[in-house]
Amino acid sequence: MSKENITIANSTSFALAAKVKDYFQLIKFTLSFMVVFSTAVSFLIAPNELYYSRPTVLSVLLLFIGGMLITGSANAINQVLEKSTDAMMKRTAKRPVASGRMQVNEAVAFAVIAGILGVFILCYWFNYQCALTGLFSLLLYGFVYTPLKKINSVAVLVGAVPGALPCLIGWVAATGSFSFGGWILFGIQFLWQFPHFWAIAWLAHQDYTTAGFKLLPGDKGPTKFTALQTIIYSAMMIPFGFLPYFAGITDTGLRGLICTGVLFMCNLWMVYVSVLLFKKMDVQSARKVMFSSYFYLMIVLLALLAGKA
């Protein structure tokens, strides 16, 4: 192979790698992965009442792919609508649409194709109920939560709904119904998002203010009121931690008791770090709440899976 051909091949490989990286940023891969992780685990936690939903490697993989496509579509819509504001903020200025590396038309085309394909996978392989829930989540996140962020901090409440629906989607994919267990998982992830997101908004307050986002519960930025709200929602998570045991989602024996104990300790920890934030009112405490919330969700979901009835 000539030097010229080698140069062309290297250039093509570099361009392809850059394009793949841009799409990973477009779908916010890390965030999407965490969201879809909750879908897959909820699917495995749920009683598999439908013959076609019994867990197999293929069914979990298809659920994961469908969820990633829907979540990626919602995130692509978010970046298209927030192109100008993303460009104002340090943490988002290098995103592909905001930076101009990706044209709006390309991002829109991806969002449409990914959204349709994701909904189709959920509908064809599982059931129309979970597919419609996925579609509702996509539309609510992309076209209600996203523009609402500039209007009122109630956007956090609205955004917590599509943020928690992945648990319900996984449950409905397995059971074909919106039964009580699915709503318990939804409630756990719904409440979790408030301390999680307010910690992020605390850390990114300057950027958010520059972009005109109103995401903290108070109008004066990170205040005692914000920290108090974080404590309240963390405390509300404690009683929800007992519901899986009493609703029969977990085993009623030793495994279920251990699972409940794990959830209780995780919830106490979230209250503890939130209280620290209230007392210290500093960036380090907000960062501790944020990182604790990441570990919280993973540990709680895996504990529920280990203690499944």
C-alpha positions in Angstrom: 0.0 0.0 0.0 1.4 3.4 -1.0 1.9 6.2 1.5 -0.9 8.1 -0.1 -3.3 5.2 0.4 -2.2 4.8 4.0 -2.7 8.5 4.6 -6.2 8.3 3.1 -7.0 5.2 5.2 -5.8 6.9 8.4 -7.8 10.0 7.6 -10.9 8.0 7.0 -10.5 6.1 10.2 -10.0 9.3 12.2 -13.1 10.9 10.6 -15.1 7.7 11.4 -13.9 7.7 15.0 -14.7 11.4 15.4 -18.2 10.8 14.0 -18.9 7.9 16.3 -17.7 10.0 19.3 -20.1 12.8 18.2 -23.0 10.4 18.2 -22.1 9.1 21.6 -22.2 12.7 22.8 -25.5 13.3 20.9 -27.3 10.5 22.8 -25.4 11.3 26.0 -24.3 7.7 26.2 -23.4 7.6 29.9 -26.7 9.1 31.0 -28.7 6.9 28.5 -26.9 3.8 29.7 -27.8 4.5 33.3 -31.4 5.1 32.3 -31.7 2.0 30.2 -29.9 0.0 33.0 -32.9 0.7 35.2 -35.2 -0.5 32.4 -33.4 -3.8 32.0 -33.1 -4.5 35.7 -36.8 -3.6 36.3 -37.6 -6.1 33.5 -35.7 -8.8 35.4 -37.2 -7.9 38.7 -40.8 -8.1 37.4 -42.8 -11.4 37.4 -42.5 -12.6 33.9 -46.2 -13.4 33.2 -46.0 -13.4 29.4 -44.5 -16.3 27.6 -42.6 -14.0 25.2 -41.2 -11.8 27.9 -39.4 -14.5 29.9 -35.8 -13.2 30.4 -33.3 -14.4 27.9 -30.1 -12.8 26.7 -31.8 -11.8 23.5 -34.9 -10.3 25.2 -32.7 -8.2 27.6 -30.5 -7.1 24.7 -33.5 -6.1 22.6 -35.0 -4.2 25.5 -31.7 -2.5 26.1 -31.3 -1.5 22.4 -34.9 -0.3 22.2 -34.5 1.8 25.3 -31.2 3.2 24.2 -32.7 4.3 20.8 -35.7 6.0 22.5 -33.5 7.7 25.2 -30.9 8.7 22.5 -33.7 10.2 20.4 -34.9 12.2 23.3 -31.4 13.5 24.1 -30.8 14.4 20.4 -34.1 16.4 20.4 -32.9 18.1 23.6 -29.6 19.1 22.0 -31.3 20.4 18.8 -33.7 22.6 20.8 -30.9 23.8 23.1 -28.3 24.4 20.5 -27.8 28.0 21.3 -27.9 27.6 25.1 -25.6 24.7 25.0 -23.1 26.9 23.2 -23.2 29.4 26.1 -22.2 26.8 28.7 -18.7 25.5 29.3 -19.9 22.0 30.1 -22.0 21.6 26.9 -20.3 23.9 24.4 -18.4 21.0 22.8 -21.5 19.0 22.1 -21.7 18.2 18.4 -24.8 20.3 17.5 -23.8 23.2 19.7 -20.3 23.3 18.4 -21.4 23.0 14.7 -19.7 19.7 14.1 -23.1 18.2 13.4 -25.8 19.9 11.4 -29.2 20.2 12.9 -30.8 18.3 10.0 -28.5 15.3 10.7 -29.4 15.3 14.4 -33.1 15.6 13.7 -32.9 12.7 11.2 -31.2 10.6 13.8 -33.8 11.5 16.4 -36.7 10.6 14.2 -35.2 7.3 12.9 -33.9 6.2 16.4 -37.2 7.1 18.1 -39.3 5.2 15.5 -37.0 2.2 15.6 -36.9 2.1 19.4 -40.7 2.2 19.7 -41.0 -0.4 17.0 -38.7 -2.8 18.9 -40.6 -2.4 22.1 -43.9 -2.9 20.4 -43.0 -5.8 18.2 -40.9 -7.8 20.6 -42.7 -7.0 23.8 -46.1 -5.2 23.9 -47.7 -2.0 22.8 -48.2 -0.8 26.4 -44.4 -0.5 27.0 -43.9 0.9 23.5 -46.5 3.7 24.1 -45.0 4.5 27.5 -41.6 4.8 25.8 -43.0 7.1 23.2 -44.8 9.2 25.9 -41.5 9.5 27.8 -39.6 10.6 24.6 -42.2 13.3 23.8 -42.5 14.5 27.4 -38.7 14.9 27.8 -38.0 16.3 24.4 -40.9 18.7 23.9 -42.2 19.6 27.4 -39.4 19.3 29.9 -36.7 20.8 27.5 -38.4 24.1 26.8 -39.9 24.3 30.3 -36.4 24.6 31.8 -36.2 28.2 30.8 -39.6 29.1 32.2 -40.0 27.6 35.6 -38.2 25.3 38.1 -41.3 23.0 37.9 -39.4 21.6 34.9 -37.5 19.4 37.4 -40.8 17.9 38.5 -41.9 17.4 34.9 -38.5 15.9 33.9 -38.6 13.5 36.8 -41.5 11.7 35.1 -39.7 10.6 31.9 -36.7 10.0 34.1 -38.6 7.4 36.1 -40.6 5.9 33.4 -37.8 3.5 32.3 -38.5 1.4 35.4 -42.2 1.2 34.5 -41.3 0.4 30.9 -39.2 -2.6 32.0 -42.0 -3.8 34.3 -44.7 -3.5 31.7 -42.5 -5.2 29.1 -42.4 -8.2 31.4 -46.0 -8.2 32.7 -48.0 -6.5 30.1 -49.7 -4.4 32.8 -49.3 -1.2 34.8 -49.5 -3.1 38.1 -48.6 -1.8 41.5 -45.1 -3.2 41.5 -44.2 -1.1 38.4 -45.4 2.0 40.1 -43.3 1.3 43.2 -40.2 1.1 41.1 -41.3 4.3 39.3 -41.8 6.0 42.6 -38.3 5.1 43.9 -36.6 6.4 40.8 -39.0 9.5 40.6 -38.0 10.6 44.2 -34.3 9.8 43.6 -34.1 12.3 40.8 -34.7 15.4 43.0 -31.6 15.2 45.2 -29.7 13.9 42.2 -30.6 16.7 39.9 -30.5 19.5 42.4 -26.9 18.5 43.3 -26.0 18.7 39.6 -27.8 22.1 39.3 -26.0 23.3 42.4 -22.6 22.4 40.8 -23.6 23.8 37.4 -25.5 26.9 38.7 -23.3 29.5 37.0 -23.6 27.7 33.6 -27.4 27.2 34.0 -27.8 30.9 35.0 -25.9 32.0 31.9 -28.2 29.9 29.7 -31.3 31.1 31.4 -32.3 27.8 33.0 -34.4 27.8 36.1 -33.7 24.4 37.7 -33.2 25.1 41.5 -36.3 25.3 43.7 -35.4 28.8 44.8 -34.9 32.0 42.7 -31.7 32.9 44.5 -29.5 30.0 43.4 -28.0 27.4 45.8 -29.6 28.3 49.1 -30.6 26.7 52.4 -34.0 26.2 50.8 -32.6 24.1 48.0 -30.6 22.0 50.6 -33.7 21.6 52.7 -35.7 20.4 49.7 -33.0 17.9 49.0 -33.3 16.6 52.6 -37.1 16.3 52.3 -37.1 14.3 49.1 -34.3 12.1 50.4 -36.3 11.4 53.5 -39.4 10.6 51.4 -37.4 7.8 49.8 -37.2 6.0 53.1 -40.8 4.7 53.3 -40.6 3.8 49.6 -37.7 1.5 50.4 -40.1 -0.8 52.4 -42.8 -1.1 49.7 -41.0 -3.7 47.6 -41.0 -6.1 50.6 -44.6 -5.6 51.6 -45.9 -5.6 48.0 -44.2 -8.9 47.3 -41.7 -7.7 44.8 -38.9 -9.1 46.9 -38.8 -12.5 48.7 -40.6 -12.6 52.0 -37.7 -14.6 53.6 -34.2 -13.7 54.5 -33.2 -12.4 51.0 -36.1 -10.0 51.1 -35.2 -8.8 54.5 -31.5 -8.3 53.5 -32.7 -6.4 50.4 -34.9 -4.2 52.5 -32.1 -3.5 54.9 -29.8 -2.5 52.0 -32.5 -0.1 50.7 -33.0 1.4 54.2 -29.2 2.0 54.6 -28.9 3.6 51.2 -31.9 5.9 51.9 -30.3 6.9 55.3 -27.1 7.7 53.5 -28.9 9.9 51.0 -30.5 11.8 53.9 -27.1 12.0 55.7 -25.3 13.6 52.7 -28.2 15.9 52.1 -28.0 17.1 55.7 -24.3 17.7 55.2 -25.1 19.9 52.3 -27.6 21.9 54.4 -25.0 22.3 57.1 -21.9 23.1 54.9 -23.5 24.7 51.9 -20.4 24.1 49.7 -19.5 22.5 46.4 -17.8 19.5 47.9 -21.1 18.6 49.8 -23.1 19.0 46.6 -20.7 16.8 44.7 -21.0 14.2 47.5 -24.8 14.2 47.0 -24.4 13.8 43.3 -22.0 10.9 43.4 -23.9 9.2 46.2 -27.1 9.3 44.1 -25.3 7.6 41.2 -24.2 4.7 43.5 -27.6 4.7 45.2 -29.6 3.8 42.1 -27.2 1.0 41.0 -27.1 -0.5 44.5 -30.8 -0.3 45.1 -31.8 -1.8 41.7 -29.2 -4.7 42.0 -30.4 -5.3 45.6 -34.0 -5.6 44.4 -32.9 -8.0 41.7 -31.0 -10.1 44.2 -34.0 -10.2 46.5 -36.6 -10.9 43.8 -39.5 -13.0 44.9 
